[in-house]
Amino acid sequence: MNIVIWVLAGAAIGWVGYAGMHVNSERGLFISVVIGITGGFFGGNVLAPMFGTAPADPSAFSLLAFLAAVASAVGCVTLTDMIYERYGV
């Protein structure tokens, strides 16, 4: 259940970044949402256990793991926008 929440949070961050803040606007909504999903999944699945914020029970909800997923999604969306603006990639 946590993975679904992390992915949905990442998708929401990608959508808000595209629609509200015009981040990755040249690439389009789909790419922004995919980048957000990737960041959310990475943050919740890799970063949260590294920092010890993931629960021992996979079905239990962890607010700190959720916040790690959100922060990672924001970072990925921002970083990819900065790379696109700088290098056009």
QUIPEBEL-V306937 format. One record per run of one state. SS is the DSSP state (H for helix, E for strand, L for the rest). FROM is the first residue (numbers start at 1). TO is the last residue. Records with the same first field share a line. If there is no record, write none. Layout:
SS: FROM-TO  FROM-TO
//
This chain:
L: 1-1  20-28  51-62  88-89
H: 2-19  29-50  63-87
//
